[in-house]
Amino acid sequence: MIKLTVSNEDYLKAIYELDCGNGVRIVDIADKLNVAKSSTYVAVSLLQEKELVERDGERRVVLTTKGKSEAELIVNRFSIIKTFLSKIFKIDEKSADAEACDLEHVVSVETSQAMIEILNFVNVHCRYCQKENCPISSPTF
């Protein structure tokens, strides 16, 4: 795995989410991240140096195989964290989304895996537990 900054990860995630198979325009990336086009151009140039994106003949930004793999890891980590926050901690959707955006940059692979294991345990337990006051399906802290 390559060492990426928070900004690198945000740009990769944005490109991944915007790309419908024909690349992404700089202006669309800038709009999604609410940043200037000039900042986006610089960020894309840095991602090109790391061989995570390429520019096609129409100057659209396209993820390389390596870039797509990194972006998928980021998106998956975000999804795990958001699900964990909303299902385990009962945090509302909007807050879970915002917090997952921050946490996706610092949560390790090991922690993500532990979150998955906890989510799987709770899902299996709750499917079979019929107790009204189950401490796992309705924890009281």
MDTraj code that builds the backbone (N, CA, C; nanometers):
import mdtraj as md
import numpy as np

residues = "MET ILE LYS LEU THR VAL SER ASN GLU ASP TYR LEU LYS ALA ILE TYR GLU LEU ASP CYS GLY ASN GLY VAL ARG ILE VAL ASP ILE ALA ASP LYS LEU ASN VAL ALA LYS SER SER THR TYR VAL ALA VAL SER LEU LEU GLN GLU LYS GLU LEU VAL GLU ARG ASP GLY GLU ARG ARG VAL VAL LEU THR THR LYS GLY LYS SER GLU ALA GLU LEU ILE VAL ASN ARG PHE SER ILE ILE LYS THR PHE LEU SER LYS ILE PHE LYS ILE ASP GLU LYS SER ALA ASP ALA GLU ALA CYS ASP LEU GLU HIS VAL VAL SER VAL GLU THR SER GLN ALA MET ILE GLU ILE LEU ASN PHE VAL ASN VAL HIS CYS ARG TYR CYS GLN LYS GLU ASN CYS PRO ILE SER SER PRO THR PHE".split()
xyz = np.array([
    [0.0841, -0.1180, 0.0000],
    [0.0000, 0.0000, 0.0000],
    [0.0889, 0.1247, 0.0000],
    [0.0493, 0.2225, -0.0767],
    [0.1235, 0.3468, -0.0919],
    [0.0831, 0.4451, 0.0176],
    [0.1764, 0.5297, 0.0608],
    [0.1478, 0.6301, 0.1639],
    [0.0793, 0.7495, 0.0981],
    [-0.0420, 0.7778, 0.1438],
    [-0.1207, 0.8876, 0.0882],
    [-0.1548, 0.9889, 0.1969],
    [-0.1656, 1.1134, 0.1560],
    [-0.2116, 1.2170, 0.2485],
    [-0.3647, 1.2145, 0.2535],
    [-0.4211, 1.2839, 0.3503],
    [-0.5668, 1.2959, 0.3585],
    [-0.6202, 1.3563, 0.2293],
    [-0.5532, 1.4571, 0.1790],
    [-0.5953, 1.5222, 0.0546],
    [-0.5907, 1.4245, -0.0627],
    [-0.4814, 1.3471, -0.0741],
    [-0.4716, 1.2460, -0.1805],
    [-0.5906, 1.1520, -0.1747],
    [-0.6227, 1.1050, -0.0545],
    [-0.7337, 1.0116, -0.0380],
    [-0.8668, 1.0751, -0.0752],
    [-0.8861, 1.2014, -0.0365],
    [-1.0109, 1.2697, -0.0709],
    [-1.0271, 1.2815, -0.2228],
    [-0.9190, 1.3147, -0.2917],
    [-0.9255, 1.3274, -0.4377],
    [-0.9497, 1.1916, -0.5036],
    [-0.8806, 1.0879, -0.4585],
    [-0.9030, 0.9549, -0.5159],
    [-1.0477, 0.9103, -0.4971],
    [-1.1002, 0.9322, -0.3785],
    [-1.2385, 0.8939, -0.3490],
    [-1.3358, 0.9721, -0.4387],
    [-1.3128, 1.1008, -0.4538],
    [-1.3997, 1.1832, -0.5379],
    [-1.3963, 1.1366, -0.6834],
    [-1.2773, 1.1096, -0.7340],
    [-1.2639, 1.0629, -0.8723],
    [-1.3359, 0.9299, -0.8889],
    [-1.3156, 0.8404, -0.7943],
    [-1.3788, 0.7084, -0.7993],
    [-1.5315, 0.7209, -0.8006],
    [-1.5847, 0.8084, -0.7153],
    [-1.7301, 0.8244, -0.7054],
    [-1.7892, 0.8960, -0.8263],
    [-1.7121, 0.9823, -0.8897],
    [-1.7626, 1.0580, -1.0051],
    [-1.7499, 0.9836, -1.1378],
    [-1.6542, 0.8927, -1.1457],
    [-1.6246, 0.8284, -1.2745],
    [-1.7326, 0.7283, -1.3137],
    [-1.7882, 0.7499, -1.4303],
    [-1.8896, 0.6584, -1.4855],
    [-1.8306, 0.5766, -1.5995],
    [-1.6996, 0.5679, -1.6055],
    [-1.6353, 0.4869, -1.7080],
    [-1.5678, 0.5654, -1.8180],
    [-1.5826, 0.6971, -1.8174],
    [-1.5200, 0.7759, -1.9235],
    [-1.4334, 0.8897, -1.8685],
    [-1.3848, 0.8749, -1.7453],
    [-1.2998, 0.9772, -1.6859],
    [-1.3806, 1.0896, -1.6235],
    [-1.3092, 1.1778, -1.5560],
    [-1.3736, 1.2851, -1.4806],
    [-1.3049, 1.4178, -1.5139],
    [-1.3844, 1.5202, -1.5314],
    [-1.3289, 1.6530, -1.5582],
    [-1.2783, 1.7162, -1.4287],
    [-1.1733, 1.7966, -1.4405],
    [-1.1165, 1.8691, -1.3254],
    [-1.2242, 1.9512, -1.2561],
    [-1.3082, 2.0190, -1.3333],
    [-1.4110, 2.1058, -1.2758],
    [-1.5101, 2.0252, -1.1914],
    [-1.5401, 1.9037, -1.2337],
    [-1.6339, 1.8207, -1.1576],
    [-1.5732, 1.7749, -1.0250],
    [-1.4441, 1.7431, -1.0269],
    [-1.3748, 1.7061, -0.9030],
    [-1.3729, 1.8257, -0.8080],
    [-1.3389, 1.9426, -0.8621],
    [-1.3334, 2.0647, -0.7810],
    [-1.4702, 2.0947, -0.7188],
    [-1.5748, 2.0811, -0.7981],
    [-1.7102, 2.1073, -0.7469],
    [-1.7477, 2.0097, -0.6356],
    [-1.7159, 1.8814, -0.6538],
    [-1.7503, 1.7809, -0.5536],
    [-1.6799, 1.8076, -0.4209],
    [-1.5539, 1.8485, -0.4290],
    [-1.4759, 1.8728, -0.3075],
    [-1.4851, 2.0173, -0.2581],
    [-1.5556, 2.1009, -0.3337],
    [-1.5725, 2.2415, -0.2980],
    [-1.4372, 2.3132, -0.2833],
    [-1.3525, 2.2923, -0.3845],
    [-1.2210, 2.3550, -0.3886],
    [-1.2015, 2.4218, -0.5246],
    [-1.0977, 2.5022, -0.5355],
    [-1.0688, 2.5719, -0.6608],
    [-1.0175, 2.4737, -0.7670],
    [-1.0446, 2.5067, -0.8929],
    [-0.9961, 2.4234, -1.0031],
    [-0.8429, 2.4174, -1.0032],
    [-0.7788, 2.5283, -0.9668],
    [-0.6318, 2.5299, -0.9645],
    [-0.5772, 2.4337, -0.8589],
    [-0.6420, 2.4264, -0.7438],
    [-0.6012, 2.3312, -0.6394],
    [-0.6212, 2.1885, -0.6872],
    [-0.7296, 2.1650, -0.7577],
    [-0.7586, 2.0317, -0.8098],
    [-0.6553, 1.9920, -0.9136],
    [-0.6170, 2.0854, -0.9984],
    [-0.5158, 2.0576, -1.0999],
    [-0.3846, 2.0152, -1.0334],
    [-0.3436, 2.0874, -0.9305],
    [-0.2197, 2.0552, -0.8582],
    [-0.2308, 1.9170, -0.7936],
    [-0.3435, 1.8894, -0.7288],
    [-0.3644, 1.7601, -0.6627],
    [-0.3615, 1.6455, -0.7638],
    [-0.4250, 1.6655, -0.8783],
    [-0.4261, 1.5621, -0.9822],
    [-0.2848, 1.5397, -1.0352],
    [-0.2081, 1.6460, -1.0488],
    [-0.0685, 1.6323, -1.0936],
    [0.0122, 1.5479, -0.9949],
    [-0.0101, 1.5684, -0.8659],
    [0.0583, 1.4881, -0.7635],
    [0.0155, 1.3414, -0.7703],
    [-0.1125, 1.3188, -0.7955],
    [-0.1617, 1.1810, -0.8090],
    [-0.1032, 1.1155, -0.9343],
    [-0.0813, 1.1952, -1.0393],
    [-0.0179, 1.1431, -1.1604],
    [0.1263, 1.1007, -1.1315],
    [0.1987, 1.1823, -1.0539],
    [0.3362, 1.1490, -1.0173],
    [0.3422, 1.0168, -0.9402],
    [0.2394, 0.9889, -0.8618],
    [0.2329, 0.8642, -0.7843],
    [0.1749, 0.7494, -0.8662],
    [0.1456, 0.7778, -0.9931],
    [0.0903, 0.6795, -1.0871],
    [-0.0453, 0.6242, -1.0414],
    [-0.1256, 0.7118, -0.9810],
    [-0.2591, 0.6743, -0.9356],
    [-0.3677, 0.7189, -1.0326],
    [-0.3368, 0.8204, -1.1134],
    [-0.4297, 0.8671, -1.2163],
    [-0.3515, 0.8980, -1.3439],
    [-0.4269, 0.9037, -1.4533],
    [-0.3737, 0.9452, -1.5829],
    [-0.4705, 1.0477, -1.6403],
    [-0.4254, 1.1201, -1.7422],
    [-0.5130, 1.2106, -1.8156],
    [-0.5307, 1.1516, -1.9547],
    [-0.6559, 1.1427, -2.0007],
    [-0.6803, 1.0864, -2.1340],
    [-0.6671, 1.1959, -2.2397],
    [-0.6973, 1.1622, -2.3627],
    [-0.6840, 1.2560, -2.4740],
    [-0.7716, 1.3794, -2.4607],
    [-0.8804, 1.3683, -2.3873],
    [-0.9702, 1.4820, -2.3644],
    [-0.9389, 1.5525, -2.2331],
    [-0.8237, 1.5176, -2.1728],
    [-0.7756, 1.5771, -2.0471],
    [-0.8613, 1.5368, -1.9271],
    [-0.9421, 1.4314, -1.9420],
    [-1.0192, 1.3798, -1.8294],
    [-0.9265, 1.2987, -1.7388],
    [-0.9605, 1.2959, -1.6101],
    [-0.8817, 1.2227, -1.5114],
    [-0.9359, 1.0803, -1.5034],
    [-0.8459, 0.9845, -1.5164],
    [-0.8823, 0.8427, -1.5141],
    [-0.7950, 0.7735, -1.4091],
    [-0.8569, 0.6931, -1.3241],
    [-0.7807, 0.6172, -1.2254],
    [-0.7014, 0.5064, -1.2944],
    [-0.5763, 0.4884, -1.2535],
    [-0.4990, 0.3739, -1.3004],
    [-0.5473, 0.2520, -1.2213],
    [-0.4976, 0.1363, -1.2556],
    [-0.5335, 0.0154, -1.1806],
    [-0.4946, 0.0316, -1.0342],
    [-0.3754, 0.0846, -1.0106],
    [-0.3277, 0.1090, -0.8741],
    [-0.4150, 0.2140, -0.8046],
    [-0.4520, 0.3188, -0.8764],
    [-0.5369, 0.4235, -0.8203],
    [-0.6759, 0.3727, -0.7860],
    [-0.7291, 0.2875, -0.8738],
    [-0.8615, 0.2313, -0.8486],
    [-0.8582, 0.1415, -0.7254],
    [-0.7528, 0.0631, -0.7101],
    [-0.7401, -0.0234, -0.5927],
    [-0.7343, 0.0583, -0.4645],
    [-0.6559, 0.1641, -0.4658],
    [-0.6460, 0.2521, -0.3478],
    [-0.7809, 0.3178, -0.3187],
    [-0.8477, 0.3655, -0.4225],
    [-0.9777, 0.4310, -0.4046],
    [-1.0803, 0.3338, -0.3469],
    [-1.0791, 0.2105, -0.3944],
    [-1.1729, 0.1105, -0.3429],
    [-1.1474, 0.0814, -0.1955],
    [-1.0201, 0.0790, -0.1544],
    [-0.9885, 0.0606, -0.0130],
    [-1.0439, 0.1755, 0.0712],
    [-1.0289, 0.2960, 0.0216],
    [-1.0774, 0.4146, 0.0932],
    [-1.2297, 0.4115, 0.1042],
    [-1.2968, 0.3834, -0.0056],
    [-1.4435, 0.3787, -0.0080],
    [-1.4949, 0.2670, 0.0831],
    [-1.4302, 0.1519, 0.0790],
    [-1.4711, 0.0406, 0.1652],
    [-1.4505, 0.0737, 0.3127],
    [-1.3365, 0.1353, 0.3442],
    [-1.3092, 0.1735, 0.4838],
    [-1.4150, 0.2727, 0.5321],
    [-1.4493, 0.3693, 0.4478],
    [-1.5543, 0.4657, 0.4817],
    [-1.6856, 0.3938, 0.5108],
    [-1.7214, 0.3014, 0.4249],
    [-1.8474, 0.2289, 0.4392],
    [-1.8508, 0.1476, 0.5688],
    [-1.7406, 0.0811, 0.6004],
    [-1.7322, 0.0031, 0.7241],
    [-1.7500, 0.0937, 0.8449],
    [-1.6781, 0.2051, 0.8470],
    [-1.6840, 0.2969, 0.9609],
    [-1.8240, 0.3559, 0.9753],
    [-1.8817, 0.4001, 0.8651],
    [-2.0157, 0.4589, 0.8700],
    [-2.1176, 0.3576, 0.9215],
    [-2.1108, 0.2355, 0.8716],
    [-2.2028, 0.1312, 0.9166],
    [-2.1823, 0.1026, 1.0646],
    [-2.0572, 0.0948, 1.1068],
    [-2.0256, 0.0693, 1.2473],
    [-2.0837, 0.1794, 1.3363],
    [-2.0613, 0.3026, 1.2984],
    [-2.1110, 0.4151, 1.3788],
    [-2.2633, 0.4162, 1.3866],
    [-2.3287, 0.3883, 1.2764],
    [-2.4751, 0.3942, 1.2764],
    [-2.5385, 0.2711, 1.3397],
    [-2.4827, 0.1527, 1.3166],
    [-2.5435, 0.0295, 1.3691],
    [-2.5047, 0.0017, 1.5144],
    [-2.3788, 0.0209, 1.5480],
    [-2.3315, -0.0125, 1.6825],
    [-2.3533, 0.1032, 1.7790],
    [-2.3184, 0.2223, 1.7388],
    [-2.3314, 0.3385, 1.8271],
    [-2.4624, 0.4144, 1.8093],
    [-2.5443, 0.3720, 1.7126],
    [-2.6760, 0.4327, 1.6875],
    [-2.6649, 0.5823, 1.6568],
    [-2.5590, 0.6198, 1.5860],
    [-2.5410, 0.7594, 1.5454],
    [-2.6252, 0.7833, 1.4207],
    [-2.6896, 0.8996, 1.4132],
    [-2.7759, 0.9288, 1.2989],
    [-2.6946, 0.9317, 1.1696],
    [-2.7629, 0.9092, 1.0589],
    [-2.7017, 0.8938, 0.9263],
    [-2.6093, 1.0096, 0.8888],
    [-2.6566, 1.1322, 0.9073],
    [-2.5786, 1.2495, 0.8683],
    [-2.4504, 1.2610, 0.9509],
    [-2.4612, 1.2409, 1.0816],
    [-2.3435, 1.2483, 1.1687],
    [-2.2468, 1.1338, 1.1406],
    [-2.3006, 1.0138, 1.1205],
    [-2.2159, 0.8983, 1.0901],
    [-2.1393, 0.9220, 0.9605],
    [-2.2040, 0.9810, 0.8623],
    [-2.1392, 1.0115, 0.7350],
    [-2.0242, 1.1103, 0.7554],
    [-2.0499, 1.2172, 0.8298],
    [-1.9479, 1.3199, 0.8531],
    [-1.8300, 1.2638, 0.9325],
    [-1.8591, 1.1862, 1.0365],
    [-1.7515, 1.1312, 1.1189],
    [-1.6727, 1.0247, 1.0435],
    [-1.7406, 0.9452, 0.9634],
    [-1.6711, 0.8436, 0.8841],
    [-1.5755, 0.9091, 0.7845],
    [-1.6136, 1.0253, 0.7316],
    [-1.5256, 1.0995, 0.6398],
    [-1.3944, 1.1375, 0.7088],
    [-1.4034, 1.1746, 0.8356],
    [-1.2826, 1.2092, 0.9108],
    [-1.2028, 1.0851, 0.9498],
    [-1.2727, 0.9840, 0.9977],
    [-1.2057, 0.8648, 1.0498],
    [-1.1454, 0.7754, 0.9417],
    [-1.1984, 0.7800, 0.8203],
    [-1.1494, 0.6908, 0.7147],
    [-1.0004, 0.7097, 0.6877],
    [-0.9472, 0.8243, 0.7252],
    [-0.8067, 0.8547, 0.6984],
    [-0.7121, 0.8025, 0.8063],
    [-0.7658, 0.7662, 0.9219],
    [-0.6786, 0.7268, 1.0330],
    [-0.7026, 0.5849, 1.0836],
    [-0.8117, 0.5233, 1.0454],
    [-0.8425, 0.3884, 1.0913],
    [-0.7583, 0.2879, 1.0126],
    [-0.6914, 0.2002, 1.0862],
    [-0.6045, 0.1005, 1.0228],
    [-0.6853, -0.0146, 0.9635],
    [-0.6185, -0.0943, 0.8836],
    [-0.6801, -0.2137, 0.8261],
    [-0.7245, -0.3071, 0.9383],
    [-0.6412, -0.3200, 1.0417],
    [-0.6731, -0.4082, 1.1542],
    [-0.7993, -0.3611, 1.2270],
    [-0.8109, -0.2308, 1.2474],
    [-0.9288, -0.1765, 1.3142],
    [-1.0527, -0.1940, 1.2273],
    [-1.0377, -0.1726, 1.0980],
    [-1.1499, -0.1948, 1.0053],
    [-1.1965, -0.3392, 1.0130],
    [-1.1004, -0.4316, 1.0169],
    [-1.1347, -0.5736, 1.0245],
    [-1.2067, -0.6050, 1.1556],
    [-1.1607, -0.5447, 1.2646],
    [-1.2269, -0.5657, 1.3940],
    [-1.3702, -0.5118, 1.3903],
    [-1.3910, -0.3987, 1.3245],
    [-1.5256, -0.3427, 1.3113],
    [-1.6156, -0.4388, 1.2340],
    [-1.5611, -0.4978, 1.1274],
    [-1.6386, -0.5948, 1.0493],
    [-1.6762, -0.7143, 1.1356],
    [-1.5815, -0.7633, 1.2150],
    [-1.6089, -0.8779, 1.3014],
    [-1.7186, -0.8467, 1.4031],
    [-1.7152, -0.7279, 1.4601],
    [-1.8186, -0.6877, 1.5560],
    [-1.9536, -0.6759, 1.4856],
    [-1.9548, -0.6128, 1.3685],
    [-2.0806, -0.6005, 1.2929],
    [-2.1372, -0.7382, 1.2586],
    [-2.0505, -0.8286, 1.2159],
    [-2.0966, -0.9640, 1.1838],
    [-2.1512, -1.0351, 1.3067],
    [-2.0848, -1.0217, 1.4206],
    [-2.1310, -1.0845, 1.5438],
    [-2.2693, -1.0317, 1.5821],
    [-2.2835, -0.9011, 1.5797],
    [-2.4123, -0.8405, 1.6175],
    [-2.5216, -0.8845, 1.5199],
    [-2.4908, -0.8863, 1.3905],
    [-2.5908, -0.9290, 1.2917],
    [-2.6364, -1.0726, 1.3159],
    [-2.5414, -1.1623, 1.3411],
    [-2.5761, -1.3021, 1.3658],
    [-2.6514, -1.3149, 1.4975],
    [-2.6020, -1.2508, 1.6011],
    [-2.6664, -1.2588, 1.7331],
    [-2.8109, -1.2089, 1.7278],
    [-2.8287, -1.0935, 1.6675],
    [-2.9622, -1.0324, 1.6660],
    [-3.0614, -1.1121, 1.5821],
    [-3.0123, -1.1874, 1.4874],
    [-3.0998, -1.2706, 1.4065],
    [-3.1610, -1.3832, 1.4896],
    [-3.0856, -1.4298, 1.5904],
    [-3.1307, -1.5440, 1.6692],
    [-3.1791, -1.5086, 1.8095],
    [-3.1438, -1.3910, 1.8575],
    [-3.1825, -1.3516, 1.9935],
    [-3.3266, -1.3016, 1.9946],
    [-3.4048, -1.3554, 2.0820],
    [-3.5456, -1.3157, 2.0916],
    [-3.5743, -1.2397, 2.2213],
    [-3.4705, -1.2117, 2.3002],
    [-3.4889, -1.1424, 2.4277],
    [-3.5309, -0.9974, 2.4037],
    [-3.6264, -0.9546, 2.4827],
    [-3.6758, -0.8177, 2.4692],
    [-3.5714, -0.7155, 2.5116],
    [-3.4974, -0.7443, 2.6174],
    [-3.3978, -0.6507, 2.6696],
    [-3.2556, -0.7019, 2.6459],
    [-3.2283, -0.7475, 2.5277],
    [-3.0967, -0.8021, 2.4949],
    [-2.9905, -0.6922, 2.5041],
    [-2.8833, -0.7138, 2.5822],
    [-2.7804, -0.6109, 2.5968],
    [-2.6974, -0.5912, 2.4703],
    [-2.7023, -0.6876, 2.3778],
    [-2.6243, -0.6723, 2.2532],
    [-2.7056, -0.5961, 2.1487],
    [-2.8321, -0.6329, 2.1319],
    [-2.9112, -0.5642, 2.0292],
    [-2.9618, -0.4288, 2.0767],
    [-2.9709, -0.4086, 2.2076],
    [-3.0136, -0.2789, 2.2644],
    [-2.9254, -0.2443, 2.3835],
    [-2.7973, -0.2108, 2.3576],
    [-2.7064, -0.1858, 2.4697],
    [-2.7422, -0.0611, 2.5484],
    [-2.7187, -0.0674, 2.6778],
    [-2.7367, 0.0472, 2.7661],
    [-2.6039, 0.0743, 2.8316],
    [-2.5488, 0.1923, 2.8050],
    [-2.4176, 0.2247, 2.8607],
    [-2.4305, 0.3257, 2.9711],
])
top = md.Topology()
chain = top.add_chain()
for i, resn in enumerate(residues, 1):
    res = top.add_residue(resn, chain, resSeq=i)
    for name in ("N", "CA", "C"):
        top.add_atom(name, md.element.get_by_symbol(name[0]), res)
traj = md.Trajectory(xyz[None], top)
